[in-house]
Structures are given as C-alpha cells and as structure tokens.
C-alpha cells in the first residue's frame, strides 16, 4: 500500500467521463478492420472453450491488438476488510505487462473513479504522478477504462497509449465496451473453476489423510512394542533397538506425507503489494 496518495489533480492526472467528452467523440477514426476484430473474437471463444485458464491473458492481448494499444489490462476489486477494498491487476500485456499482480489502493486511482462513476473513463497519467509515488513506468498519454461487474464482483478493463495524446477513438471504445462483458464472464468463470478445484483438492486431501492415518497406526503400535522389548535389557535388546529405529523412520515418513497435505498452497498466497498507479 502507499504511504501517501496524491490527489488525482495534484500531479496533473486527468480522469474524464468518456461519453461526455466532445473532444474524444469528435476524434477522426483510424482504420478499423472488421476481419481482424472477428478473428480476435474467434480466438477468445476458442481459448475460452479449450484453455479457460488462459482466457484473461488472451483477452488483454486481443484488446491491445484490436485497439493498437501499447498496454492493456484487467483490474479486479478485492476486499481488504469489511469497509475497505483494493485493486489487483490480474492480467496485463504490453509495456505494463511486468506489473501483473500489482496492488492499487481503492482511493485516488483511475480505477476507483471509474467504478464510482459507473461509466467509461478517458484518462491520462503523467510522469509527475508516477514519480510522486516512486513508479518506474511510462506515462499514460491516452487511456480508456471500462467498468465491468458480475454477481457482486467488479473491476475494470483498460487499454493505454504511452506516446500519442489522441490515440484512441470511439470505435476503440465500442470494441472495449464489448470486451468488458467478456471480461466479466471470464473472471466469474475462473472464480467458479477455482472454487471447484479447491473443493476437489480438499476432498482428495481428506481421503489421503484418512488413509495415511490408518497406515500410521500400524508402525506406531509396532514402535511402542519394540521400544518396550528393547527396554527390557535382555540379550536381544540391541536387535530390538535397531528394529525400533526402522519403525521410527517409517513412522516419520508417513507423518511427513500427512503434514504435506496441510501446507498452504503457495499459489494462493497474497502477492506482496507493489507500488503502482
């Protein structure tokens, strides 16, 4: 998290309602290829069916290609507490690609403004703002933010330019508006798949743990008996002691297997927040 967050306007950041910006709506249209757009949508549909785990990354890459953007991404709102939330970049491409997984504050951010207004936003992030929060990233000279939501989950999808101040046009907005619906469906689908995987993993782990618990009982009983015999200080005490060590090693291996089922999945751990927009 940030220690201090500058006001959006204090460092020259601009966030404006896209549909109400006459300048944006009157921008000359670039050449948009219907065939390329159709090919991109077919690609997304294919990935969604064949490899749904890759759909979000493919979605931002298609967004970047169709809008000739230099960066693209999807942001997901996450709860931090009962009263606070944050944003996480769950998919990125282009020059902002290395920032995937970065965490942003809910307040004083373009994504927060976009969701508060509930409308598409046109925004710019100057170098002065990035310098003020210690981020080494190219400025956003022209950007489109589109809100999306599904079943209580919400976020934004965005495309960025880093050189041109009038890069995107109303056809880019149309494309991104359509892709925002796809983003909502994809995020929801991945969330449902993750829940199913966690449930399946928990059931499988419980079954294995139950089996190991029964296996542990046999060497444990054998170890108790062998240790008792070794402690009688008879002529075969040394044999029983060595046997006890073997039983102990077997027991130790089984316990390690059981404990490994209880270790947290490192892929589910929270990424350390990185300073960003």
VOBA-527726 format. One line per field, with one value per residue: residue in one letter; chain; x, y, z of N, C-alpha, C, O in turn. Coordinates in steps of 0.1 Angstrom, whole numbers, plus 5000, padded with zeros to 4 digits. Example, Ala and Ser with C-alpha at 12.3 -4.5 7.8 and 13.67 -1.06 7.14 Angstrom:
BEGIN
res = [A  S]
chain = [A  A]
n_east = [5132  5128]
n_north = [4943  4978]
n_up = [5078  5071]
ca_east = [5123  5137]
ca_north = [4955  4989]
ca_up = [5078  5071]
c_east = [5132  5129]
c_north = [4967  5000]
c_up = [5078  5079]
o_east = [5142  5134]
o_north = [4967  5011]
o_up = [5085  5080]
***
This chain:
BEGIN
res = [X  X  X  X  X  X  X  X  X  X  X  X  X  X  X  X  X  X  X  X  X  X  X  X  X  X  X  X  X  X  X  X  X  X  X  X  X  X  X  X  X  X  X  X  X  X  X  X  X  X  X  X  X  X  X  X  X  X  X  X  X  X  X  X  X  X  X  X  X  X  X  X  X  X  X  X  X  X  X  X  X  X  X  X  X  X  X  X  X  X  X  X  X  X  X  X  X  X  X  X  X  X  X  X  X  X  X  X  X  X  X  X  X  X  X  X  X  X  X  X  X  X  X  X  X  X  X  X  X  X  X  X  X  X  X  X  X  X  X  X  X  X  X  X  X  X  X  X  X  X  X  X  X  X  X  X  X  X  X  X  X  X  X  X  X  X  X  X  X  X  X  X  X  X  X  X  X  X  X  X  X  X  X  X  X  X  X  X  X  X  X  X  X  X  X  X  X  X  X  X  X  X  X  X  X  X  X  X  X  X  X  X  X  X  X  X  X  X  X  X  X  X  X  X  X  X  X  X  X  X  X  X  X  X  X  X  X  X  X  X  X  X  X  X  X  X  X  X  X  X  X  X  X  X  X  X  X  X  X  X  X  X  X  X  X  X  X  X  X  X  X  X  X  X  X  X  X]
chain = [A  A  A  A  A  A  A  A  A  A  A  A  A  A  A  A  A  A  A  A  A  A  A  A  A  A  A  A  A  A  A  A  A  A  A  A  A  A  A  A  A  A  A  A  A  A  A  A  A  A  A  A  A  A  A  A  A  A  A  A  A  A  A  A  A  A  A  A  A  A  A  A  A  A  A  A  A  A  A  A  A  A  A  A  A  A  A  A  A  A  A  A  A  A  A  A  A  A  A  A  A  A  A  A  A  A  A  A  A  A  A  A  A  A  A  A  A  A  A  A  A  A  A  A  A  A  A  A  A  A  A  A  A  A  A  A  A  A  A  A  A  A  A  A  A  A  A  A  A  A  A  A  A  A  A  A  A  A  A  A  A  A  A  A  A  A  A  A  A  A  A  A  A  A  A  A  A  A  A  A  A  A  A  A  A  A  A  A  A  A  A  A  A  A  A  A  A  A  A  A  A  A  A  A  A  A  A  A  A  A  A  A  A  A  A  A  A  A  A  A  A  A  A  A  A  A  A  A  A  A  A  A  A  A  A  A  A  A  A  A  A  A  A  A  A  A  A  A  A  A  A  A  A  A  A  A  A  A  A  A  A  A  A  A  A  A  A  A  A  A  A  A  A  A  A  A  A]
n_east = [5008  5003  5021  5014  4990  4988  4964  4942  4942  4964  4989  4986  4970  4944  4910  4882  4847  4842  4821  4810  4828  4834  4855  4868  4848  4847  4871  4891  4884  4904  4917  4897  4897  4874  4876  4899  4889  4869  4884  4899  4878  4869  4892  4893  4869  4876  4898  4885  4869  4888  4911  4905  4918  4937  4923  4920  4945  4947  4926  4934  4955  4943  4927  4946  4957  4935  4929  4952  4969  4994  4996  4977  4951  4934  4916  4908  4885  4892  4883  4896  4890  4860  4852  4870  4886  4907  4925  4936  4958  4950  4956  4978  4993  5017  5036  5031  5030  5048  5038  5018  4997  5001  4991  4967  4955  4921  4912  4917  4925  4925  4910  4893  4878  4865  4848  4833  4819  4807  4808  4824  4857  4880  4914  4945  4979  5004  5040  5048  5031  5036  5063  5059  5049  5069  5071  5085  5077  5063  5045  5009  4996  4972  4943  4918  4892  4871  4843  4833  4811  4798  4776  4782  4810  4835  4853  4878  4885  4912  4929  4960  4979  5012  5026  5011  4987  4962  4952  4932  4899  4863  4855  4874  4865  4840  4848  4861  4841  4825  4843  4845  4822  4829  4851  4840  4825  4846  4862  4844  4839  4865  4867  4847  4857  4880  4870  4857  4880  4894  4876  4875  4902  4904  4887  4901  4925  4915  4907  4932  4945  4930  4935  4963  4964  4954  4975  4996  4990  4997  5027  5031  5021  5037  5062  5059  5057  5082  5100  5094  5103  5130  5137  5139  5163  5175  5192  5187  5183  5197  5191  5163  5164  5175  5155  5135  5144  5141  5113  5107  5117  5100  5076  5081  5083  5057  5043  5054  5043  5016  5017  5024  5001  4988  5000  5000  4989  5013  5006  4983  4989  4990  5002  5030  5022  5027  5040  5021  5000]
n_north = [4988  5024  5050  5076  5092  5111  5136  5132  5153  5168  5161  5164  5144  5132  5123  5117  5115  5095  5093  5117  5135  5157  5162  5138  5122  5134  5128  5119  5089  5060  5035  5007  4972  4950  4923  4916  4921  4902  4879  4881  4878  4852  4839  4843  4830  4804  4799  4802  4779  4758  4763  4776  4786  4804  4826  4852  4864  4862  4878  4904  4907  4905  4928  4948  4944  4948  4975  4987  4994  5002  4991  4969  4958  4940  4948  4938  4942  4938  4927  4942  4946  4948  4973  4983  4982  4970  4972  4948  4940  4916  4906  4915  4932  4941  4972  4976  4951  4938  4944  4928  4914  4934  4956  4981  5011  5016  5042  5075  5067  5059  5036  5034  5057  5053  5031  5042  5062  5046  5045  5046  5058  5083  5087  5101  5097  5114  5117  5130  5123  5095  5097  5108  5088  5070  5051  5034  5037  5040  5070  5075  5085  5085  5069  5043  5034  5009  5000  4968  4943  4915  4895  4907  4909  4931  4953  4967  4971  4979  4999  5013  5041  5053  5073  5088  5115  5115  5089  5068  5061  5065  5040  5023  5025  5013  4986  4980  4982  4961  4940  4942  4930  4904  4901  4903  4879  4860  4864  4857  4830  4819  4822  4805  4781  4779  4777  4752  4736  4739  4727  4701  4694  4696  4675  4653  4655  4650  4624  4611  4617  4604  4578  4577  4581  4557  4540  4550  4541  4513  4511  4527  4513  4491  4503  4511  4486  4475  4493  4488  4462  4465  4479  4461  4452  4428  4399  4404  4431  4450  4442  4447  4475  4485  4477  4492  4518  4515  4513  4538  4555  4548  4556  4583  4591  4587  4605  4629  4629  4632  4657  4673  4675  4695  4718  4753  4763  4777  4792  4803  4823  4857  4882  4903  4937  4959  4991  5012  5028]
n_up = [5000  4996  5012  5011  4990  4962  4953  4926  4908  4916  4906  4880  4868  4848  4846  4829  4821  4795  4775  4776  4767  4744  4727  4725  4713  4688  4676  4648  4630  4631  4609  4611  4611  4603  4598  4614  4639  4641  4639  4663  4682  4676  4683  4711  4719  4712  4730  4754  4755  4750  4766  4793  4815  4805  4795  4804  4800  4773  4766  4773  4756  4731  4733  4732  4707  4689  4694  4688  4709  4734  4759  4779  4802  4829  4858  4891  4917  4952  4984  5014  5040  5061  5054  5035  5003  4976  4945  4921  4896  4874  4850  4824  4796  4771  4775  4801  4810  4829  4854  4863  4887  4905  4932  4939  4955  4966  4967  4953  4926  4891  4884  4907  4905  4881  4887  4908  4894  4875  4848  4815  4812  4802  4804  4817  4828  4840  4840  4862  4882  4884  4892  4917  4933  4932  4910  4883  4853  4820  4812  4810  4781  4768  4776  4780  4802  4811  4830  4846  4858  4877  4893  4919  4918  4907  4885  4862  4827  4805  4781  4770  4757  4752  4740  4721  4723  4715  4708  4708  4696  4690  4680  4691  4717  4714  4708  4732  4751  4743  4749  4776  4787  4781  4797  4823  4823  4820  4843  4863  4855  4859  4887  4896  4887  4902  4927  4925  4920  4945  4962  4953  4956  4984  4992  4981  4995  5021  5019  5014  5037  5056  5049  5053  5080  5090  5082  5096  5122  5124  5122  5144  5166  5164  5169  5196  5209  5202  5213  5240  5243  5238  5260  5280  5285  5277  5262  5235  5232  5217  5191  5191  5195  5171  5154  5164  5155  5128  5126  5135  5116  5094  5104  5107  5080  5071  5086  5076  5051  5057  5069  5047  5033  5046  5042  5032  5000  4979  4956  4963  4980  4992  4970  4975  4980  4953  4944  4924  4899]
ca_east = [5000  5010  5021  5006  4985  4985  4951  4942  4946  4976  5001  4982  4962  4931  4901  4870  4837  4845  4810  4806  4840  4831  4868  4871  4838  4850  4884  4890  4885  4915  4911  4894  4895  4863  4881  4908  4881  4862  4894  4902  4867  4870  4904  4888  4859  4883  4906  4875  4865  4899  4921  4899  4928  4945  4914  4922  4957  4944  4917  4941  4964  4934  4923  4958  4959  4924  4929  4966  4974  5008  4995  4963  4950  4922  4917  4898  4884  4893  4880  4907  4883  4846  4849  4880  4889  4918  4925  4947  4959  4951  4961  4984  5001  5024  5047  5027  5029  5055  5031  5007  4996  5003  4980  4965  4946  4908  4910  4927  4930  4916  4900  4883  4870  4857  4838  4824  4810  4800  4808  4837  4865  4892  4923  4960  4987  5017  5052  5049  5023  5044  5074  5055  5047  5081  5069  5093  5068  5060  5033  4998  4992  4958  4938  4903  4889  4857  4839  4826  4807  4790  4773  4789  4824  4836  4867  4879  4894  4917  4940  4968  4989  5022  5032  5002  4977  4949  4954  4920  4887  4850  4855  4881  4856  4830  4854  4864  4828  4820  4852  4843  4813  4837  4860  4831  4822  4858  4866  4834  4842  4877  4864  4839  4866  4889  4862  4856  4893  4897  4867  4880  4915  4901  4881  4911  4934  4909  4907  4945  4949  4924  4943  4976  4962  4953  4988  5004  4987  5004  5041  5031  5019  5049  5073  5056  5060  5096  5107  5092  5112  5144  5140  5139  5178  5178  5202  5183  5180  5203  5183  5150  5167  5177  5142  5127  5148  5134  5099  5106  5119  5088  5066  5085  5080  5043  5039  5058  5033  5004  5018  5025  4987  4983  5008  4993  4993  5020  4999  4971  4993  4989  5014  5033  5018  5037  5036  5017  4992]
ca_north = [5000  5036  5058  5088  5091  5124  5138  5129  5165  5175  5158  5166  5133  5135  5113  5123  5107  5093  5096  5132  5143  5161  5161  5124  5117  5140  5124  5112  5074  5052  5023  4995  4961  4941  4909  4914  4921  4889  4869  4882  4873  4838  4834  4843  4819  4791  4798  4801  4765  4749  4766  4787  4792  4814  4835  4866  4869  4863  4889  4917  4907  4908  4942  4956  4943  4954  4989  4992  4999  4998  4983  4966  4950  4938  4950  4932  4948  4928  4932  4942  4945  4950  4986  4987  4973  4974  4967  4939  4938  4902  4903  4927  4930  4953  4978  4974  4937  4933  4948  4918  4911  4946  4961  4995  5015  5019  5056  5083  5059  5060  5025  5037  5068  5046  5023  5052  5069  5036  5049  5045  5069  5086  5092  5103  5096  5120  5112  5137  5114  5083  5100  5111  5075  5061  5041  5035  5032  5050  5077  5071  5097  5083  5056  5041  5025  5004  4992  4956  4937  4903  4888  4913  4911  4941  4957  4975  4966  4992  5000  5025  5046  5060  5083  5097  5121  5113  5077  5060  5068  5059  5026  5016  5024  5002  4973  4977  4980  4947  4931  4943  4919  4891  4901  4899  4864  4852  4865  4849  4816  4815  4821  4793  4770  4779  4771  4737  4729  4739  4717  4688  4692  4694  4662  4644  4655  4644  4609  4606  4619  4593  4565  4577  4579  4542  4534  4554  4533  4501  4513  4533  4502  4483  4510  4510  4472  4472  4501  4481  4450  4470  4485  4450  4450  4414  4396  4409  4445  4457  4440  4455  4489  4487  4475  4504  4529  4513  4516  4552  4561  4545  4565  4597  4593  4588  4618  4639  4628  4638  4672  4679  4678  4706  4730  4762  4764  4790  4799  4811  4834  4871  4888  4915  4948  4967  5005  5014  5040]
ca_up = [5000  4995  5025  5008  4977  4958  4947  4911  4900  4921  4898  4866  4863  4842  4845  4824  4815  4781  4766  4777  4762  4730  4720  4722  4703  4675  4670  4635  4631  4625  4601  4619  4603  4608  4598  4625  4651  4641  4642  4677  4690  4674  4692  4725  4720  4712  4742  4765  4755  4751  4777  4800  4824  4798  4788  4808  4794  4759  4765  4773  4744  4720  4734  4728  4692  4682  4696  4685  4722  4738  4771  4782  4814  4836  4872  4899  4931  4962  4998  5024  5053  5059  5049  5026  4992  4968  4932  4917  4882  4873  4836  4818  4784  4765  4783  4815  4813  4841  4866  4866  4902  4913  4940  4939  4965  4961  4967  4944  4915  4880  4885  4917  4899  4871  4894  4915  4884  4868  4834  4808  4815  4794  4814  4814  4840  4836  4846  4875  4892  4886  4900  4931  4940  4930  4900  4871  4842  4811  4815  4801  4774  4764  4781  4781  4813  4811  4842  4844  4871  4875  4906  4930  4915  4897  4881  4850  4816  4800  4771  4772  4748  4760  4732  4714  4732  4709  4701  4707  4690  4695  4676  4702  4729  4712  4710  4746  4757  4741  4756  4790  4790  4780  4809  4834  4822  4821  4857  4870  4852  4866  4901  4898  4884  4913  4939  4923  4922  4959  4968  4948  4963  4998  4993  4978  5006  5033  5017  5015  5051  5064  5046  5060  5095  5093  5079  5107  5134  5124  5127  5158  5176  5164  5176  5210  5213  5200  5224  5253  5244  5238  5273  5290  5287  5275  5252  5222  5233  5206  5179  5192  5194  5157  5148  5168  5147  5115  5127  5137  5102  5086  5110  5103  5065  5069  5092  5067  5040  5063  5071  5034  5029  5054  5039  5024  4986  4977  4946  4969  4990  4987  4964  4982  4972  4946  4942  4910  4897]
c_east = [5009  5010  5013  5002  4981  4970  4952  4947  4959  4988  4997  4974  4949  4922  4887  4860  4839  4833  4806  4817  4838  4844  4871  4861  4840  4863  4882  4892  4897  4909  4909  4891  4885  4868  4891  4900  4874  4872  4898  4891  4867  4881  4900  4878  4866  4891  4896  4871  4876  4908  4916  4908  4936  4936  4917  4934  4954  4935  4924  4950  4955  4930  4934  4959  4947  4924  4943  4972  4988  5008  4980  4962  4936  4924  4905  4897  4884  4890  4893  4901  4868  4843  4859  4882  4901  4917  4937  4947  4961  4955  4966  4991  5007  5034  5044  5026  5036  5048  5019  5008  4998  4990  4979  4955  4932  4906  4921  4933  4920  4905  4889  4873  4860  4845  4828  4814  4802  4799  4822  4844  4877  4902  4938  4967  5001  5028  5053  5042  5031  5056  5071  5052  5058  5079  5077  5085  5065  5046  5022  4993  4978  4954  4923  4901  4874  4853  4832  4822  4798  4789  4781  4804  4825  4851  4866  4887  4899  4928  4947  4977  4999  5030  5022  4991  4963  4949  4941  4909  4874  4849  4863  4872  4845  4836  4856  4851  4823  4830  4850  4833  4820  4845  4852  4828  4834  4862  4856  4837  4854  4875  4857  4848  4876  4882  4861  4869  4896  4888  4872  4893  4913  4896  4892  4921  4928  4909  4921  4949  4943  4931  4956  4975  4961  4967  4997  5002  4995  5019  5041  5030  5031  5061  5071  5061  5076  5104  5106  5102  5126  5147  5141  5154  5181  5188  5199  5179  5185  5195  5170  5153  5168  5163  5133  5131  5142  5120  5097  5108  5106  5077  5068  5081  5065  5037  5042  5048  5020  5005  5019  5011  4982  4990  5000  4998  5000  5013  4987  4976  4992  5002  5017  5030  5029  5032  5032  5008  4985]
c_north = [5013  5043  5070  5087  5105  5125  5136  5141  5172  5173  5158  5154  5138  5123  5119  5113  5106  5097  5110  5141  5145  5159  5147  5119  5123  5137  5117  5097  5069  5041  5011  4984  4951  4927  4906  4913  4907  4878  4869  4876  4857  4832  4833  4832  4806  4789  4795  4786  4756  4751  4778  4794  4803  4826  4849  4872  4871  4875  4902  4918  4911  4923  4951  4956  4950  4970  4996  4999  4995  4991  4980  4958  4949  4940  4945  4939  4937  4934  4931  4940  4947  4963  4991  4977  4978  4968  4958  4938  4923  4897  4916  4923  4943  4959  4978  4960  4932  4936  4939  4914  4923  4950  4976  4999  5018  5034  5063  5074  5060  5048  5028  5047  5062  5038  5032  5058  5059  5038  5048  5059  5071  5092  5093  5103  5102  5114  5118  5128  5102  5085  5102  5099  5065  5050  5044  5029  5043  5057  5072  5084  5097  5069  5055  5031  5022  4996  4979  4951  4925  4897  4893  4914  4921  4945  4966  4967  4979  4989  5013  5028  5053  5070  5093  5102  5119  5100  5069  5068  5060  5045  5018  5015  5014  4988  4970  4975  4966  4937  4931  4933  4906  4890  4897  4884  4856  4852  4856  4834  4811  4813  4809  4781  4768  4773  4756  4730  4728  4728  4703  4684  4689  4680  4651  4643  4648  4629  4604  4607  4608  4580  4565  4575  4565  4536  4538  4545  4520  4502  4519  4522  4493  4489  4509  4497  4470  4480  4494  4470  4454  4474  4474  4446  4435  4412  4402  4424  4453  4455  4447  4470  4493  4486  4487  4516  4527  4517  4531  4559  4559  4555  4579  4600  4595  4601  4630  4640  4635  4653  4679  4683  4691  4719  4739  4762  4777  4798  4807  4822  4847  4876  4901  4927  4956  4981  5006  5026  5044]
c_up = [5000  5009  5023  4993  4973  4952  4932  4904  4904  4913  4883  4860  4859  4841  4842  4819  4800  4772  4766  4772  4747  4722  4716  4711  4689  4669  4657  4637  4624  4617  4610  4610  4609  4608  4610  4638  4652  4644  4657  4686  4688  4683  4706  4728  4721  4725  4754  4766  4757  4763  4785  4810  4818  4792  4792  4801  4779  4756  4764  4760  4731  4720  4729  4713  4685  4683  4693  4697  4725  4751  4772  4795  4819  4851  4880  4913  4941  4976  5006  5038  5050  5053  5038  5015  4985  4954  4929  4902  4879  4859  4830  4805  4779  4775  4798  4819  4826  4854  4869  4881  4911  4920  4941  4950  4959  4959  4958  4933  4903  4880  4895  4912  4889  4877  4901  4905  4876  4853  4828  4810  4805  4804  4809  4827  4836  4844  4860  4886  4895  4895  4915  4939  4938  4921  4887  4860  4833  4814  4805  4794  4769  4769  4782  4792  4811  4823  4838  4858  4867  4889  4918  4929  4905  4895  4869  4840  4809  4789  4772  4759  4756  4752  4727  4724  4727  4701  4698  4702  4695  4691  4686  4714  4726  4714  4725  4754  4756  4748  4771  4795  4790  4793  4821  4835  4825  4836  4865  4868  4859  4881  4904  4897  4896  4925  4937  4925  4937  4966  4965  4955  4978  5001  4991  4990  5019  5031  5019  5030  5059  5061  5053  5075  5099  5092  5091  5120  5135  5129  5141  5168  5176  5171  5191  5216  5213  5211  5237  5254  5245  5253  5284  5293  5287  5265  5238  5222  5221  5193  5179  5191  5179  5150  5151  5159  5133  5115  5129  5124  5094  5091  5106  5089  5064  5075  5083  5055  5045  5064  5058  5029  5035  5050  5030  5010  4983  4966  4951  4978  4983  4981  4973  4974  4965  4943  4927  4910  4909]
o_east = [5020  5001  5005  5010  4973  4965  4963  4954  4964  4997  5005  4972  4942  4927  4881  4865  4838  4835  4800  4816  4840  4843  4876  4865  4836  4867  4873  4900  4900  4897  4919  4882  4888  4865  4890  4903  4873  4869  4900  4894  4864  4879  4903  4879  4863  4891  4899  4869  4875  4913  4922  4906  4942  4941  4916  4934  4959  4936  4921  4952  4959  4929  4931  4961  4950  4919  4945  4979  4993  5018  4971  4972  4927  4934  4894  4908  4877  4894  4900  4907  4864  4832  4857  4879  4906  4907  4948  4936  4972  4958  4960  4995  5003  5040  5053  5022  5031  5052  5012  5019  4997  4979  4989  4947  4932  4898  4932  4945  4908  4894  4877  4861  4848  4834  4816  4803  4791  4790  4832  4838  4883  4898  4942  4962  5008  5027  5059  5047  5032  5059  5078  5053  5057  5085  5076  5087  5066  5037  5024  4988  4972  4960  4916  4908  4865  4860  4825  4828  4791  4798  4786  4810  4818  4860  4856  4895  4891  4934  4940  4981  4996  5039  5025  4987  4954  4945  4938  4908  4875  4841  4859  4872  4842  4830  4854  4851  4818  4825  4854  4834  4817  4847  4857  4829  4833  4866  4861  4836  4854  4880  4860  4847  4878  4888  4862  4869  4902  4893  4872  4895  4920  4900  4892  4926  4936  4912  4923  4956  4949  4933  4960  4983  4966  4971  5006  5011  4999  5023  5051  5037  5035  5069  5081  5067  5081  5114  5115  5108  5134  5159  5144  5156  5190  5194  5209  5173  5178  5193  5165  5144  5163  5160  5126  5122  5138  5115  5088  5100  5102  5070  5059  5076  5060  5029  5035  5044  5014  4996  5015  5010  4972  4987  4993  5010  4993  5015  4983  4967  4992  5013  5008  5033  5040  5020  5040  5009  4978]
o_north = [5012  5041  5074  5082  5112  5115  5139  5140  5180  5181  5153  5153  5146  5113  5126  5102  5117  5105  5115  5153  5136  5155  5144  5112  5117  5141  5109  5093  5072  5038  5006  4985  4946  4919  4896  4905  4901  4869  4859  4869  4850  4821  4824  4825  4797  4778  4788  4781  4746  4741  4789  4805  4811  4834  4858  4884  4881  4882  4911  4929  4918  4930  4961  4966  4957  4976  5008  5009  4985  4984  4987  4952  4956  4934  4946  4941  4927  4945  4921  4933  4947  4965  5002  4965  4989  4960  4962  4935  4917  4885  4926  4911  4953  4951  4979  4957  4924  4931  4942  4911  4921  4948  4983  4990  5021  5038  5058  5075  5061  5050  5025  5046  5065  5040  5029  5060  5062  5033  5048  5069  5061  5101  5087  5109  5095  5108  5112  5127  5098  5077  5099  5099  5053  5039  5054  5017  5055  5050  5067  5093  5107  5059  5065  5020  5030  4987  4978  4953  4924  4893  4886  4920  4922  4942  4971  4959  4988  4979  5023  5019  5060  5077  5105  5094  5122  5100  5064  5081  5051  5037  5006  5004  5006  4980  4959  4968  4960  4927  4922  4927  4897  4879  4889  4878  4846  4842  4849  4826  4800  4804  4802  4771  4757  4765  4749  4719  4718  4721  4694  4673  4680  4673  4641  4632  4641  4621  4593  4598  4602  4572  4555  4569  4561  4527  4530  4543  4517  4496  4517  4522  4488  4483  4507  4496  4464  4475  4494  4468  4448  4474  4477  4438  4430  4422  4404  4428  4462  4464  4453  4477  4503  4494  4492  4524  4537  4523  4537  4569  4569  4561  4586  4611  4603  4607  4639  4651  4643  4660  4691  4692  4696  4730  4735  4760  4787  4810  4816  4829  4849  4875  4908  4928  4958  4983  5002  5035  5055]
o_up = [5004  5017  5032  4985  4979  4947  4927  4894  4897  4913  4875  4848  4865  4836  4850  4814  4793  4762  4756  4773  4739  4710  4705  4702  4679  4658  4656  4645  4613  4618  4616  4601  4620  4617  4616  4647  4663  4652  4663  4695  4698  4689  4713  4738  4729  4731  4763  4777  4765  4769  4785  4814  4826  4785  4783  4797  4773  4746  4756  4755  4723  4710  4722  4706  4675  4674  4695  4696  4719  4755  4767  4799  4815  4857  4875  4919  4939  4978  5006  5046  5039  5047  5032  5017  4987  4952  4934  4896  4881  4857  4830  4804  4783  4783  4806  4830  4833  4864  4878  4886  4923  4915  4942  4953  4947  4950  4957  4931  4906  4877  4893  4914  4888  4872  4902  4909  4871  4847  4835  4810  4801  4811  4799  4837  4829  4855  4869  4897  4906  4903  4924  4952  4942  4923  4881  4857  4837  4819  4795  4801  4767  4766  4784  4793  4810  4826  4828  4868  4857  4896  4926  4937  4895  4903  4865  4843  4808  4789  4776  4752  4766  4757  4728  4733  4734  4689  4687  4703  4703  4697  4689  4721  4736  4720  4729  4764  4765  4754  4778  4806  4799  4798  4829  4845  4832  4841  4874  4877  4865  4887  4914  4904  4900  4933  4947  4931  4941  4975  4974  4960  4983  5010  4998  4994  5026  5041  5025  5035  5069  5071  5059  5082  5109  5099  5094  5128  5146  5138  5148  5178  5187  5178  5198  5226  5222  5217  5245  5265  5252  5257  5295  5302  5294  5260  5230  5212  5216  5185  5169  5185  5175  5141  5143  5155  5127  5106  5123  5121  5087  5083  5103  5086  5056  5069  5081  5051  5037  5061  5057  5021  5030  5056  5021  5007  4985  4965  4944  4983  4971  4988  4977  4962  4971  4940  4918  4919  4908]
***
